[in-house]
Amino acid sequence: MLPCAVDGMGLRMSMNIQEPVEEHRAAVLPGLPTIEIRRFSRLSGSGHLENGDRGEQMVFACGELQRLCLLAAQSPK
């Protein structure tokens, strides 16, 4: 989850690069549905399953997320 803080000018967001990114957030970057992120995850061997607030879901490290986005960009779909 992205930590955020409120400053004098509005909402400011920051991201801890070491923190894993959940599949729902990961799907936003390439603009894909979550099911497609899972498919690309299987194809690339990226990510791992974790139990979270939304049940079992894929989570990705920063480097894995970068590989997923590159794979999605190169996909003919």
N, CA, C and O atoms as CSV, one atom per row, in Angstrom:
chain,resi,resn,atom,element,x,y,z
A,1,MET,N,N,0.842,-1.167,0.000
A,1,MET,CA,C,0.000,0.000,0.000
A,1,MET,C,C,0.892,1.236,0.000
A,1,MET,O,O,1.954,1.229,0.623
A,2,LEU,N,N,0.484,2.280,-0.677
A,2,LEU,CA,C,1.271,3.503,-0.744
A,2,LEU,C,C,0.993,4.370,0.474
A,2,LEU,O,O,-0.155,4.744,0.715
A,3,PRO,N,N,2.024,4.694,1.242
A,3,PRO,CA,C,1.804,5.608,2.362
A,3,PRO,C,C,1.569,7.020,1.846
A,3,PRO,O,O,2.176,7.425,0.854
A,4,CYS,N,N,0.716,7.758,2.490
A,4,CYS,CA,C,0.495,9.148,2.077
A,4,CYS,C,C,0.428,10.043,3.302
A,4,CYS,O,O,0.131,9.601,4.412
A,5,ALA,N,N,0.705,11.279,3.069
A,5,ALA,CA,C,0.665,12.275,4.136
A,5,ALA,C,C,-0.008,13.529,3.595
A,5,ALA,O,O,0.072,13.825,2.403
A,6,VAL,N,N,-0.661,14.247,4.467
A,6,VAL,CA,C,-1.305,15.484,4.055
A,6,VAL,C,C,-0.382,16.629,4.416
A,6,VAL,O,O,0.032,16.772,5.567
A,7,ASP,N,N,-0.059,17.452,3.411
A,7,ASP,CA,C,0.741,18.642,3.693
A,7,ASP,C,C,-0.137,19.865,3.466
A,7,ASP,O,O,-1.330,19.723,3.198
A,8,GLY,N,N,0.423,21.043,3.565
A,8,GLY,CA,C,-0.341,22.280,3.436
A,8,GLY,C,C,-0.995,22.481,2.084
A,8,GLY,O,O,-1.997,23.191,1.996
A,9,MET,N,N,-0.463,21.878,1.018
A,9,MET,CA,C,-0.983,22.091,-0.335
A,9,MET,C,C,-1.907,20.977,-0.796
A,9,MET,O,O,-2.439,21.065,-1.903
A,10,GLY,N,N,-2.122,19.950,-0.018
A,10,GLY,CA,C,-2.996,18.854,-0.436
A,10,GLY,C,C,-2.394,17.509,-0.083
A,10,GLY,O,O,-1.619,17.403,0.868
A,11,LEU,N,N,-2.737,16.498,-0.830
A,11,LEU,CA,C,-2.305,15.142,-0.559
A,11,LEU,C,C,-0.969,14.879,-1.240
A,11,LEU,O,O,-0.812,15.137,-2.434
A,12,ARG,N,N,-0.033,14.378,-0.500
A,12,ARG,CA,C,1.287,14.038,-1.025
A,12,ARG,C,C,1.472,12.537,-0.849
A,12,ARG,O,O,1.237,12.008,0.237
A,13,MET,N,N,1.893,11.844,-1.907
A,13,MET,CA,C,2.084,10.402,-1.824
A,13,MET,C,C,3.550,10.061,-2.032
A,13,MET,O,O,4.252,10.711,-2.807
A,14,SER,N,N,3.993,9.043,-1.336
A,14,SER,CA,C,5.344,8.542,-1.533
A,14,SER,C,C,5.283,7.025,-1.575
A,14,SER,O,O,4.325,6.417,-1.098
A,15,MET,N,N,6.316,6.418,-2.151
A,15,MET,CA,C,6.329,4.966,-2.262
A,15,MET,C,C,7.642,4.419,-1.726
A,15,MET,O,O,8.721,4.900,-2.072
A,16,ASN,N,N,7.534,3.426,-0.894
A,16,ASN,CA,C,8.702,2.726,-0.404
A,16,ASN,C,C,9.052,1.665,-1.441
A,16,ASN,O,O,8.272,0.736,-1.653
A,17,ILE,N,N,10.206,1.782,-2.089
A,17,ILE,CA,C,10.576,0.883,-3.179
A,17,ILE,C,C,10.719,-0.551,-2.683
A,17,ILE,O,O,10.508,-1.482,-3.459
A,18,GLN,N,N,11.064,-0.755,-1.432
A,18,GLN,CA,C,11.228,-2.105,-0.889
A,18,GLN,C,C,9.883,-2.791,-0.629
A,18,GLN,O,O,9.830,-4.013,-0.487
A,19,GLU,N,N,8.815,-2.025,-0.568
A,19,GLU,CA,C,7.499,-2.574,-0.263
A,19,GLU,C,C,6.920,-3.267,-1.494
A,19,GLU,O,O,6.932,-2.688,-2.580
A,20,PRO,N,N,6.413,-4.493,-1.349
A,20,PRO,CA,C,5.829,-5.188,-2.503
A,20,PRO,C,C,4.556,-4.490,-2.995
A,20,PRO,O,O,3.852,-3.842,-2.222
A,21,VAL,N,N,4.278,-4.634,-4.283
A,21,VAL,CA,C,3.104,-4.018,-4.908
A,21,VAL,C,C,2.077,-5.111,-5.177
A,21,VAL,O,O,2.387,-6.118,-5.815
A,22,GLU,N,N,0.859,-4.913,-4.694
A,22,GLU,CA,C,-0.219,-5.879,-4.894
A,22,GLU,C,C,-0.689,-5.857,-6.340
A,22,GLU,O,O,-0.551,-4.852,-7.037
A,23,GLU,N,N,-1.253,-6.990,-6.783
A,23,GLU,CA,C,-1.651,-7.137,-8.184
A,23,GLU,C,C,-2.658,-6.089,-8.653
A,23,GLU,O,O,-2.643,-5.708,-9.823
A,24,HIS,N,N,-3.518,-5.624,-7.776
A,24,HIS,CA,C,-4.506,-4.615,-8.189
A,24,HIS,C,C,-3.826,-3.300,-8.555
A,24,HIS,O,O,-4.212,-2.636,-9.516
A,25,ARG,N,N,-2.815,-2.936,-7.782
A,25,ARG,CA,C,-2.051,-1.719,-8.089
A,25,ARG,C,C,-1.127,-1.950,-9.280
A,25,ARG,O,O,-0.922,-1.054,-10.099
A,26,ALA,N,N,-0.574,-3.154,-9.370
A,26,ALA,CA,C,0.332,-3.478,-10.483
A,26,ALA,C,C,-0.401,-3.421,-11.821
A,26,ALA,O,O,0.196,-3.051,-12.832
A,27,ALA,N,N,-1.667,-3.775,-11.844
A,27,ALA,CA,C,-2.435,-3.779,-13.081
A,27,ALA,C,C,-2.676,-2.370,-13.621
A,27,ALA,O,O,-2.889,-2.195,-14.821
A,28,VAL,N,N,-2.645,-1.380,-12.757
A,28,VAL,CA,C,-2.897,0.005,-13.160
A,28,VAL,C,C,-1.781,0.533,-14.066
A,28,VAL,O,O,-2.052,1.266,-15.017
A,29,LEU,N,N,-0.531,0.166,-13.778
A,29,LEU,CA,C,0.604,0.699,-14.536
A,29,LEU,C,C,0.501,0.431,-16.030
A,29,LEU,O,O,0.586,1.378,-16.811
A,30,PRO,N,N,0.321,-0.821,-16.470
A,30,PRO,CA,C,0.172,-1.047,-17.914
A,30,PRO,C,C,-1.273,-0.900,-18.393
A,30,PRO,O,O,-1.544,-1.037,-19.586
A,31,GLY,N,N,-2.199,-0.623,-17.476
A,31,GLY,CA,C,-3.601,-0.453,-17.855
A,31,GLY,C,C,-4.272,-1.758,-18.228
A,31,GLY,O,O,-5.060,-1.804,-19.173
A,32,LEU,N,N,-3.970,-2.819,-17.498
A,32,LEU,CA,C,-4.514,-4.147,-17.776
A,32,LEU,C,C,-5.416,-4.619,-16.647
A,32,LEU,O,O,-5.284,-4.166,-15.510
A,33,PRO,N,N,-6.335,-5.531,-16.959
A,33,PRO,CA,C,-7.113,-6.146,-15.881
A,33,PRO,C,C,-6.208,-7.040,-15.027
A,33,PRO,O,O,-5.160,-7.488,-15.491
A,34,THR,N,N,-6.604,-7.289,-13.816
A,34,THR,CA,C,-5.823,-8.103,-12.898
A,34,THR,C,C,-5.549,-9.490,-13.459
A,34,THR,O,O,-4.459,-10.028,-13.262
A,35,ILE,N,N,-6.503,-10.069,-14.144
A,35,ILE,CA,C,-6.306,-11.411,-14.707
A,35,ILE,C,C,-5.167,-11.432,-15.723
A,35,ILE,O,O,-4.458,-12.432,-15.834
A,36,GLU,N,N,-4.985,-10.338,-16.465
A,36,GLU,CA,C,-3.874,-10.255,-17.421
A,36,GLU,C,C,-2.539,-10.123,-16.700
A,36,GLU,O,O,-1.539,-10.685,-17.146
A,37,ILE,N,N,-2.511,-9.390,-15.596
A,37,ILE,CA,C,-1.285,-9.281,-14.811
A,37,ILE,C,C,-0.885,-10.660,-14.303
A,37,ILE,O,O,0.297,-11.003,-14.308
A,38,ARG,N,N,-1.854,-11.447,-13.867
A,38,ARG,CA,C,-1.555,-12.805,-13.412
A,38,ARG,C,C,-1.013,-13.656,-14.567
A,38,ARG,O,O,-0.100,-14.458,-14.368
A,39,ARG,N,N,-1.567,-13.486,-15.761
A,39,ARG,CA,C,-1.092,-14.244,-16.926
A,39,ARG,C,C,0.355,-13.869,-17.242
A,39,ARG,O,O,1.194,-14.749,-17.430
A,40,PHE,N,N,0.652,-12.570,-17.301
A,40,PHE,CA,C,2.016,-12.128,-17.563
A,40,PHE,C,C,2.958,-12.575,-16.442
A,40,PHE,O,O,4.130,-12.856,-16.691
A,41,SER,N,N,2.454,-12.641,-15.224
A,41,SER,CA,C,3.245,-13.100,-14.100
A,41,SER,C,C,3.650,-14.562,-14.295
A,41,SER,O,O,4.802,-14.931,-14.062
A,42,ARG,N,N,2.698,-15.387,-14.722
A,42,ARG,CA,C,3.015,-16.799,-14.987
A,42,ARG,C,C,4.016,-16.929,-16.128
A,42,ARG,O,O,4.951,-17.726,-16.040
A,43,LEU,N,N,3.834,-16.154,-17.204
A,43,LEU,CA,C,4.735,-16.225,-18.354
A,43,LEU,C,C,6.164,-15.833,-17.995
A,43,LEU,O,O,7.118,-16.437,-18.484
A,44,SER,N,N,6.309,-14.828,-17.149
A,44,SER,CA,C,7.636,-14.306,-16.822
A,44,SER,C,C,8.239,-14.925,-15.557
A,44,SER,O,O,9.429,-14.761,-15.292
A,45,GLY,N,N,7.425,-15.630,-14.785
A,45,GLY,CA,C,7.910,-16.186,-13.527
A,45,GLY,C,C,8.084,-15.127,-12.443
A,45,GLY,O,O,8.811,-15.345,-11.474
A,46,SER,N,N,7.424,-13.988,-12.599
A,46,SER,CA,C,7.535,-12.879,-11.651
A,46,SER,C,C,6.440,-12.945,-10.603
A,46,SER,O,O,5.355,-13.474,-10.842
A,47,GLY,N,N,6.747,-12.401,-9.446
A,47,GLY,CA,C,5.758,-12.284,-8.377
A,47,GLY,C,C,5.642,-13.548,-7.542
A,47,GLY,O,O,6.194,-14.596,-7.877
A,48,HIS,N,N,4.913,-13.419,-6.453
A,48,HIS,CA,C,4.621,-14.561,-5.601
A,48,HIS,C,C,3.286,-14.325,-4.908
A,48,HIS,O,O,2.835,-13.187,-4.773
A,49,LEU,N,N,2.663,-15.410,-4.473
A,49,LEU,CA,C,1.365,-15.319,-3.810
A,49,LEU,C,C,1.538,-15.010,-2.334
A,49,LEU,O,O,2.415,-15.554,-1.663
A,50,GLU,N,N,0.683,-14.125,-1.845
A,50,GLU,CA,C,0.624,-13.791,-0.418
A,50,GLU,C,C,-0.830,-13.684,-0.004
A,50,GLU,O,O,-1.692,-13.329,-0.808
A,51,ASN,N,N,-1.095,-13.989,1.246
A,51,ASN,CA,C,-2.422,-13.773,1.805
A,51,ASN,C,C,-2.479,-12.352,2.328
A,51,ASN,O,O,-1.611,-11.925,3.088
A,52,GLY,N,N,-3.516,-11.612,1.914
A,52,GLY,CA,C,-3.657,-10.232,2.349
A,52,GLY,C,C,-5.092,-9.912,2.702
A,52,GLY,O,O,-5.901,-10.811,2.929
A,53,ASP,N,N,-5.405,-8.630,2.748
A,53,ASP,CA,C,-6.757,-8.167,3.077
A,53,ASP,C,C,-7.785,-8.673,2.074
A,53,ASP,O,O,-8.934,-8.928,2.434
A,54,ARG,N,N,-7.385,-8.816,0.842
A,54,ARG,CA,C,-8.295,-9.244,-0.229
A,54,ARG,C,C,-8.174,-10.727,-0.529
A,54,ARG,O,O,-8.597,-11.167,-1.597
A,55,GLY,N,N,-7.617,-11.500,0.371
A,55,GLY,CA,C,-7.407,-12.923,0.147
A,55,GLY,C,C,-6.055,-13.150,-0.502
A,55,GLY,O,O,-5.157,-12.314,-0.400
A,56,GLU,N,N,-5.917,-14.275,-1.165
A,56,GLU,CA,C,-4.656,-14.608,-1.807
A,56,GLU,C,C,-4.492,-13.798,-3.085
A,56,GLU,O,O,-5.390,-13.756,-3.927
A,57,GLN,N,N,-3.335,-13.154,-3.221
A,57,GLN,CA,C,-3.083,-12.342,-4.402
A,57,GLN,C,C,-1.602,-12.318,-4.727
A,57,GLN,O,O,-0.762,-12.606,-3.874
A,58,MET,N,N,-1.290,-11.972,-5.965
A,58,MET,CA,C,0.097,-11.853,-6.394
A,58,MET,C,C,0.657,-10.528,-5.892
A,58,MET,O,O,-0.042,-9.515,-5.867
A,59,VAL,N,N,1.915,-10.548,-5.495
A,59,VAL,CA,C,2.622,-9.330,-5.131
A,59,VAL,C,C,3.944,-9.322,-5.885
A,59,VAL,O,O,4.507,-10.373,-6.191
A,60,PHE,N,N,4.427,-8.122,-6.177
A,60,PHE,CA,C,5.604,-7.965,-7.016
A,60,PHE,C,C,6.588,-6.997,-6.390
A,60,PHE,O,O,6.201,-5.999,-5.782
A,61,ALA,N,N,7.875,-7.309,-6.549
A,61,ALA,CA,C,8.939,-6.378,-6.191
A,61,ALA,C,C,9.067,-5.382,-7.338
A,61,ALA,O,O,8.515,-5.603,-8.415
A,62,CYS,N,N,9.779,-4.306,-7.118
A,62,CYS,CA,C,9.936,-3.251,-8.110
A,62,CYS,C,C,10.497,-3.782,-9.434
A,62,CYS,O,O,9.967,-3.457,-10.497
A,63,GLY,N,N,11.548,-4.583,-9.386
A,63,GLY,CA,C,12.154,-5.140,-10.601
A,63,GLY,C,C,11.208,-6.065,-11.343
A,63,GLY,O,O,11.171,-6.069,-12.573
A,64,GLU,N,N,10.441,-6.853,-10.593
A,64,GLU,CA,C,9.466,-7.751,-11.214
A,64,GLU,C,C,8.380,-6.949,-11.921
A,64,GLU,O,O,7.933,-7.313,-13.009
A,65,LEU,N,N,7.970,-5.880,-11.305
A,65,LEU,CA,C,6.946,-5.020,-11.886
A,65,LEU,C,C,7.436,-4.386,-13.184
A,65,LEU,O,O,6.680,-4.252,-14.145
A,66,GLN,N,N,8.692,-4.003,-13.199
A,66,GLN,CA,C,9.281,-3.437,-14.414
A,66,GLN,C,C,9.276,-4.465,-15.541
A,66,GLN,O,O,8.934,-4.137,-16.678
A,67,ARG,N,N,9.655,-5.717,-15.233
A,67,ARG,CA,C,9.644,-6.777,-16.255
A,67,ARG,C,C,8.233,-7.034,-16.765
A,67,ARG,O,O,8.039,-7.241,-17.963
A,68,LEU,N,N,7.243,-7.024,-15.871
A,68,LEU,CA,C,5.854,-7.219,-16.286
A,68,LEU,C,C,5.384,-6.138,-17.243
A,68,LEU,O,O,4.727,-6.426,-18.243
A,69,CYS,N,N,5.723,-4.891,-16.934
A,69,CYS,CA,C,5.327,-3.785,-17.791
A,69,CYS,C,C,5.977,-3.877,-19.172
A,69,CYS,O,O,5.340,-3.596,-20.187
A,70,LEU,N,N,7.251,-4.274,-19.199
A,70,LEU,CA,C,7.942,-4.450,-20.490
A,70,LEU,C,C,7.315,-5.582,-21.288
A,70,LEU,O,O,7.124,-5.456,-22.497
A,71,LEU,N,N,6.996,-6.679,-20.629
A,71,LEU,CA,C,6.357,-7.805,-21.291
A,71,LEU,C,C,4.986,-7.418,-21.834
A,71,LEU,O,O,4.638,-7.776,-22.959
A,72,ALA,N,N,4.213,-6.690,-21.042
A,72,ALA,CA,C,2.894,-6.240,-21.490
A,72,ALA,C,C,3.000,-5.288,-22.667
A,72,ALA,O,O,2.174,-5.337,-23.579
A,73,ALA,N,N,4.007,-4.420,-22.659
A,73,ALA,CA,C,4.188,-3.461,-23.754
A,73,ALA,C,C,4.574,-4.165,-25.050
A,73,ALA,O,O,4.217,-3.697,-26.131
A,74,GLN,N,N,5.292,-5.274,-24.962
A,74,GLN,CA,C,5.734,-6.000,-26.137
A,74,GLN,C,C,4.686,-6.984,-26.643
A,74,GLN,O,O,4.820,-7.522,-27.742
A,75,SER,N,N,3.664,-7.217,-25.865
A,75,SER,CA,C,2.621,-8.188,-26.231
A,75,SER,C,C,1.809,-7.664,-27.422
A,75,SER,O,O,1.472,-6.481,-27.471
A,76,PRO,N,N,1.494,-8.544,-28.381
A,76,PRO,CA,C,0.700,-8.109,-29.540
A,76,PRO,C,C,-0.745,-7.751,-29.203
A,76,PRO,O,O,-1.420,-7.111,-30.008
A,77,LYS,N,N,-1.229,-8.149,-28.036
A,77,LYS,CA,C,-2.613,-7.845,-27.632
A,77,LYS,C,C,-2.779,-6.413,-27.269
A,77,LYS,O,O,-3.877,-5.990,-26.907
